Structure formats: C-alpha cells, structure tokens
Amino acid sequence: MRFAEKIVWVCLITISIVFSLGSTIMIVRNHQHLLDTTIKQNIAFHEMSIYSLESKVFQDYYRRDLSDETQIQERVRYYIKQFETSIKSVTYAISNTQDQVIYSYIPQELQTYITKQNDQVYHIVNKSKQFMIMTSQVKIGNTVLYLTGCYDISPCFEEKNRQVITFVMIDITVIGISYFILRFLSRYLTQSIEKLNKTSQRIASGHYGERTQIQTQDEIGELSQSFDEMAHMNEKRIEELKANLEQREEFMGSFSHEVKTPMTAILGFAEMLYTMDCDEETRRKAARYIYKEGKRLENLSYTLMELLSLGDKKIELKTICIDHVIQQLKEYYQNKDNIIFHTHSCQVYSHQELLFTMMRNLIDNALKASLHNEDVIIETLLKDKHLTVMIKDQGIGMSEENIQKITEPFFMIDKSRSRAQGGAGLGLSIVKRICDVHQTQLNVESQLGKGTIISFVLEVQNNEE
C-alpha cells in the first residue's frame, strides 16, 4: 500500500472512531435525558391521576352516601375508564389489599406487576414495546385500593433508534466525503515524496545531475535539501573518480610510452653491437646512445619513486630558515649565471628537503623554457605572516589550456624538446604534491612568447627580517 493510501485510511479510521464515539455518547446522553424526563412526567401524571381519582370518588362518597365498598369500586372503575379514554398512551388496573384485580386494561403479559408490593415503585418493562408500570395506593374512606398505571414509553426508544439510523447515514456520508477530500490532500501532500522517489530512481539509473529542488518549509523540504546535497556530493565524487581513472589511464599510457621509447633504442643498439661488427665510431655512438637512454630511465625511476613516496608517507612540517634552502639552490646552480635571487631572510613553516625539491623543479622548468639563456629570477615577497615565493622567466610561455594541464603526470608542452633535455613531464606533478603537503596552491601566470611567473605562499614563523 502506498504512503498516500495509508494516510487516507489512517485518517478515515481515526475520523470514524472519533465521530462514532462522540455520536454514541451524544445519543446515549440524549436518550437518557429524554427517558428521565418522560419518567418524571409519568410519575407526576400518575400522582395527579391518584389525586384526581381520590377527589372525584371522595366527593361521590359524601354526596351519594357510598357506604358500600362495591359501590366505591364501581365509581373508581367509572373514572378510570374516563382517564383511559382521554389519554391513549396509559392503561390502568385496580386491585385490592388481597392483590385481587378488580379492573384491568393492562396487557396480559404485564399482569404480574399489578400488586400492592410495588407501591410507589416503578418498573420499566420491555415486551413488544417499552412500558413504565407504577402502583400507588388510593384511599377512600375506609376503603383502600391500589391503582397501577401502565405508561407507553416506546417513543423514547423509537427516538433513540431514529437518532442511531440518522447517525449511521451521516457517518457514511461524512466518511465518503472525507475519503475523496483526504485522497486529494494526501496526493497533494505526498507529491514531494513521489518526486523525491522518482529523482532517486533516475539518479540510480545514472542521471547523476538530477535534483529534487523541492522548496517547502517543512520536514520534506529539509529532507529534499539534504538529498540534493548528498546527490551533489555523490556526483562530485563520481566525477573525481572518473577524472582519477582517466588520469591513471593517461598516466599508465604515458609511462608505458616513456619507458618503451628508450627501451626500444637500448635494445636496438645493444642488438646491433651484439650481432654486427661495427667500426669504432659506430660502436661509440651506439654506446653513447645506450648510456644516454639508460640515464633517462634511471632518472625516470628515481622521479617516480619520489612522486609515489610523497603520497605514501606523512610529512611533518617544522620551522626552517628560508636562507638555508636558497643557499642550497645557489650551490646547486653555481654554474648558471642567468639565475638571480632576490629573497628575504625569514623563518617559514615547511620541510627543507621538500622545499628545495619544489624550487629546483620550478627553476629547471624555467631554464628549459628559456631558449636563449634569458634570466630566471627567484624573488620573495613578505607580507604580514606570509611569504610569497615567485620564479620568473622570460621564456616561451604557455597557453591557458596548457596551464590547466601542467601538473598532470607526463604532460609536456613540447615533447620532443623535453625529451631532448632529459625531461619526463613529472616535475610539476611533484611540485603539486609538495604544495598539497604545505596546504598551499601553485599559481601560474603566463603569456606565449613573454614568459611565465609561478608562485606559491608559505606561512611565516617568528619573522626576523
């Protein structure tokens, strides 16, 4: 059963129970009130009948000198018949002190209630109809009689039955109308849930960009917002996984190509030296080529190991002096006259060996981009608690498209020139990893033919400029 149907039936059952309970209480209380009122009226009428009977017979007793008990009983019967003639809903019976019935118009099945023992006590009897039976003493002179009145109170119970039938009809009508109203309202209220369900099914089928976009100020709206946020994060994660998979495939393809090219050359020249008699010049040329390509493979393996180690181990940063790193770089490039340093002396939060590796890779790239030995400038900018390190060159520059790809493994703008210079396209990948360790970003500004500025920011500790 769908949730909308559950809402309809739960509400209908609740309405039915509450309405039935309230109506039942109302009917019972109305019936009891009507019955109590009727009983009081019958008691009052019965007392008036006793008083009227005693008064009339008593007057006859003195006017006509009714000394005989038989005459008194006859007069009583006479007046009782008049009472019954005037009021159709009441019948009477007269009995004496020996419980002998002198006169009775009460139905036969109710004759047992005609007794002096029921004096001033009423009974409600349910036969074919409902009756109220009450007996009271009538005293005329020395004669004592008992008047039993049988009152038809079935209209009270007929009214109760009429109210029950009316209630049932109203209840059926209310439940029927409520069903259609609740069905409409439940579909309206659950359309957000239905939309949420359909959206989740479409996302499950591969449409990761689907969103519910339900803008209601209730729990369903909050659920929808959380669902959309979850879907967004899942879509983002899936895109990242796809991008990682593509990068991995591209990495493996590039790596295979980088290894295959020198290996092919090495095997080819080695086979030539092994199978052919070569002159000295050819032999030296082959050996030189084998050595050169072997060094390329050696550098590639070291670089890959360094790149992988950055992702495997946890690096602990600490306070170091930037001057020590700059001094290492100066010693490393002591034969390069076109490298110029303009740096500040301060303490930074870093790792000395990783910082040296990062700056060395950036300087190497700048040197490779400088075709005519243009100056490469290493400059720092100290502001507040941050040190910006910039490596500037006046080389060939890069396009905007290439700037987005330079940190990808094995990416090379000019593959032939990079291989001729011994590069494998992994330098900036290592730089990107080191930047991630320092929780900083690599910023690149470049124009084709005008050079490149690459910068990153380090946190300064206890500045001692």
C-alpha angles and dihedrals in degrees: 000000000000121000093247090055090049090054090050095049096042090051092045092050091047092048091046094050095045094043092046093047093048093046092047092052090047093049093047093048093046091049092048091048092049091046093049091048092049092048091051091048092049092048090050091046091047091053090048089050091052091048093047092047093049091047095050096044091043090055090049089047092063100032097048097028095238099193096151117084090216090059091049091051089049092053090048090053090049094055093041090057088052090053092051092048093053096045117040097188094064131068126184142207130193123209134171132228090277090058090249111151109235096176132002136173092166115117114269095245089060097050092101090070091061100099137115090237088076092060109152091355123113128206130198110215126189112207123132084324135012116266136183113214122193132172126202135174121254116198121191113172107308093338118101119194134168122230116204117194122198111200123193106229096165091114087071091057092040088055089051091051090047090053091048092052090046091049092050091051092047091045092053090047093048093047091048093050091042091053094058093042093047092045090055094044094045091052090048093048095044098045088094090055090047090051090048090051094049091047092051090050092051091048089049089052091056105271094124094169093065117116132183095219092192108168103192125136096230142078092285090054090051090047090049092050091049090047092051091048090050091048090049092051091047091049090048091048092048090050090050091050091049091048091048090049092049091047090049092050090046090046092052091046092049092044091050090049093047091051096040096054098058092035091055091050093046093049092045095051092040091053090048091053091045099048105029137060105235132186119247096261094051091046092051091046091052092046091049091051092048090050093047094050091043090055089050090055090046092051090045093053092048091049092049091049090051092048093049093045090057090060096043105049132056112244118214114210123207141168113289136167113253089212091069092056092046090051091052090052092049091052092046092051098034091129093053111091096181095066112097125188124206103170141151125233111237146125116263135186103245148098113271099214094044092047090051091049092049095049092043091054091048092049091047090054091048091051092049090051091051102083096179100040094263116177120279111207124203108197135171131204119201116203127161106315097337134086117205113205116201131187111196129189135173095217136121096305128207139261122244090252093054092047089063091054105038094098093054114107115263093005111146126175093207106022097185094050092044093052090046088055091048096254127144102187096253102105098089091042088061090046090052091052092049090049089053089053089053091044091235135120131244108232118200127193116178144155126193110259094003104075141250138272117202118184142171135182129237128193113248120225121198097341112225100177 
